[in-house]
């Protein structure tokens, strides 16, 4: 690149507000992304959701969200301004967990007698035709997480010739009324109308695929919130998502482990289980849950004397992809959100 082309070349950069909503807490952060650099996480804050008396769960969540938003504006925006030169955000990314979301995976097939050129427009049309509205649910996001052309997974499929194409679609559905309330609250706090929502399990699966690209088959066991979800990945593709709607006390290890074993057993009836389990949990809770899972003698589900390998995912696994500038304790869901956004923006 010549001197003048460097002089007039504009580097793409953007600032983002991250909002993570689980059944038990809300969290927020500012992240600054600059082309050619890893994202910088500049401010993090997590607050518990405290239900008062018999009030609805979502009302308590929205109250905590308002307090979080005020803290982000008061303390986070100045931190962003010092780092990036401006305290305003270009967009807000909201990750929503159960009980307010649902994640679905489906496969769409395109097949013709004669070879055809696989295009992005073809995929968009196919997905629009097959999307079925769900009463009371908002379609927040549909992500293409895999493409198989003529029986082979293809990473860069557009423009290639095929007779048969399978498109794997990951869908995020959010409770419509809750989504409207969240968006209204955030737009009243921040100077942007660009609010993007996605189901937490969808986001974390996609971020994990970026963080561990060589782990082609794994179970992602997500116990970060107070509700349990399990994603099954085989040969690099998500084939099943299990979301447990009932509230299991995460501090009470025995019923949680039993529920995990029960769900693994059901999955094993339909699919061979991979030997790697990624555990997503708060770093202070992960060691005790990992110990309890190892003691549960899971090897029987694999028809083997050797237990599966459990990997407790921590901030250190994400540090090469996201740089946290604050001295606050690392918040794994927020780090995974920043990683997801960087990967999403570069596709």
N, C-alpha and C positions, 0 to 999 in steps of 0.2 A: 504493500500500500504506500503510495507516494505521500510527501509531506502535506500537499494540499488536500488529498483525499482524507488523510487523518484529521486535518484541521476542520474540515466541514462534515465529517462523519458524526452523526448524532448517536450516542449510546442509549439504548432503550433501558429505561428504569421505571419502576413503579413502587408505590407504597400501598400496603394492604392492612386492613384490620381483620384479624382472625378471631372468630367467636366459636367456642366449643361448648355445646350444651348436652349434658348427660342427665340421667335421672336424679343424681344427687348433688351436682354442682354445675356452675357456669365458669368459663375461663375466657380470657381475652389476651390479645397480644397485638403489637405492631410488628410488621415484617417489611423490610425494604429489599427489593430485588433489583439487581443491576446486571445487565447483559454481560456474560463472561465471568461472573462472580457468583459464589454461593450466597443464598439468601441470608440476611442478617436479622435475627430475632431481637428486637430492641426493648421490649417491655412485656412482662407477663404478670397476670393476676388471676387467681382462682378463688371463687367464693362458694360457700355451701348454699344449697337450696334449703331454706328453713320453712317448713309448712306450719302455719299457725292454726291450731284448732282443727276445724273441719273444712278449711278452705281447699278449693281444688288445687291439685298439684301444679297445674300450669300457671295458676295465678302466683303461686310462690316462686316459680321459675322466672316469670316475667318481672317480678319485683327484684329478684337477685340480678337479673339482666340489666335493669335500670341502674342499679347501684354500680355494677361492673362498668357500664358505659360511661357513667360520670367519672369513675376512676381512670378509665382509659383517656378521656379527654383532659382531665386535670393533670395527670402524671405521665401518661404515655405519649401524648401529642408533643409536649416539649422535648422528650427524649428523641422522638422521631425528627423534630426540627433540628436539633443539635447534630444529628447524624446525617440527615439527607438534605437539610436546607429548607425544608417545609414540613409543617406538622399536619398537613391534610392528606387524606387517603384517597386513592383512586377507586377502590372497591372494598366491599366487605364480603368475606367468605365465612359462611355459617355451617358448621358441622353439627348435625342433630342426631342424637341417639334415641333408642327406645326409652319411654313408651310412645314417643311422638313420631317415629319413623318406621319405615319398612323397606327392606332391600330384597330385590328379586333379580334373578339371573335367567336369561332365556337365550335360545339360539334361533336365529333366522337363517333360512336356507334359500339361496338363489341357484336355480339349476336350469340349464338350457341344452338342447340337443347339439347346437353348434357352439364353438368357443366364442366367448365375449370378453370385452375389456372391462375389467373391474374398476369402477370409479367411485369417488366420494359421493357424487350426486345419486348414484344407484343405491348406496347404503342409506343415505338420508331419506330417500323415497320409501325404501323398504321398511325402515323403522317407523316412519310416520304412518304408514298403512297398517302396521300391526300393533301400534300402541293402543291399549284399551283403557279408557278412563275408569278410575276407581272412585266410587262415590265417597265423598268426604276426605279424599286424599289429593294432594297437589303433586303432580309430576315435577319434581325439582331438578332431576338430572338423569340423563341416559348416557352412559359411557361405553364406548366400544373397547372391550378389553381383550379381544382376540379375533383373528381372522384366519380361517382355514381355506386354502385354495387347492382344489383337486386332492383333498385328503391330507395336505401338509400345512402346518402352521406357518404363516407368512408375516414377517414383521413389517414390511413395507409393501402392502398389497396393491396399492393404487397404480393403475396403468398396466398391470399384468393380465395375461390372458388365462381364462379358466372356463371349464364347463360347469363346475359346481363350486359354490362359495358358501361357507358357513360363517355367520357373524355372531359373535357372543356379546350380548348386551347386558350391562349391569344398570339396573334402574333404582332410583331413589324416590320413594314416595313419602311425603310429609303430611301429617294431619293438617288439613286445610285451614281450620280456624287458628290453630297454634302458629302455623306459618305466617298467616296474615298479621297476627299480633306481634310476632318477632320482627317482621319486616317493618311494621309501623313504628315500633319502639326504636329500632336502629336508625331509621330514616329521620326520626325526630331528634336524634342525638348527633349524627354525623352529617357532614355536608356532601353526601353522595346518595344517589338513588340506585346505584349499582350494587344490589345485594344478591349474592349467589348462595344457594343452599344445596346441601348434599347430605345423604345419610352417612353417619359416622363409620359404619362398617364398610361401606363402599369406598370412602376416602382412605381408610387405613389399609384396606387390601391393596389399593393402587399405590400408596406410598411404600408399603412393604415390598412390593414387586420391584420398586426402584432401589430400595435399600439393600435387598438381597437378590440380585438378578440371577445368581447361579443356583439358587435353591428352587428348582423347577417343580418340586412336589413337597407340599407341607400342609399342616393344619395350623391355622391362625386362631388361637384361643384368646378371645378378647374379654377380659374381666375388668377393664379400666373403670367403667361405671358400675352401677349396682345391678345391671342386667347383663346376661351372658350372651355372647354371640360366637359362632364357630364358622370359619370359612375353610372350605376344602379346595386345595389347589393341586391339580394333577397335570404333569407335563406343561407347567407354566400357565395353565388356564384354570380359572375359577369354575368349578362344576357344581358347587352346592353352598348355600348359606343357611345356617340355622340360627334363628334369633329366639331366645327363650323369653317369653313375655312376663312370666311370673317373677316376682321380686325375691331373690335369694340373698340372704344376709352375707355379704362378702367377707365380713369379719369372722363368721362362723364357718370354718373351713370344711368340716365334715359334710354338711348338706351340699355345699358348693361342689366338692370333689365328686360326690355321688351323682349329682346332676350332670357333671361333665362326663363321667363314665357312661351314664345312661345315653347321653347324646352321641358319644363316640360309638357306642354299641349299635345305635340305630343307623349311623352313617356306614358302619362296617357291613351292614346287611345289604347295602346298595353299591358300595365302592371298596376297593382295596385301600386301606389307610396308609398314607406315607409315614416314614419313620422319623420325620422331623416335626416337632411341635413348637411353634413360635408363641410364646406367652407374652401378651400385652397386659401389663398391670402397673400400678404405681410402684415405683422402685422400692419403697419401704415395705410393700406387701408381697412382692414377687417371690422373695426367697422362701417364705413360709408356704406359699401355695405350691411352688415347685417341689419342695420337700414332701408335701402331702401327696402330690400327684405321683412322685416316684415311689412313695410307700403304698400307693393304691394298686400296684402290680398290674400296670396297663398292658404289659407284654402279652397277656393272654388274648387281647383283641387282635394282635398281630400274629397269633399262632406261633409264637417264638418265645424262647427263654430270655432273649435280650430285650430290655426295655427300649422304648423310643427315646430319641434325643430331645430334651426340652431346652430350648434357648429362651431365656428371659431377656426380652428386648429392652435395652436401656438407652439413655441419651448418648452414651459413647458410640453406639452403633450408628447414630444419625449425625454425629459431629462432623464427619467429612462432607456432609451434604448441606448442613445448616449451621451457621455460626451464631451462638447466643452471646450477645454482648453484655447482658445484665448479670449481676452476681446472684440473682435469685435462683432457687433450685430449679433444675430442668423440669419442664412439663412435657412429658412424652406426647400426649395428644396434640399439643400446639406445635411441637417440632415436626410431627408427622404431617400436620396441616401445611406447614411451610414447604416441606419436601414435596407434598402432593401438588401444591400450586406451581412450584418451579418446574416440575415435570409436565404438568398440564400446559403451562405456558410455552414450553419448548417443543411440543408435539406439532 
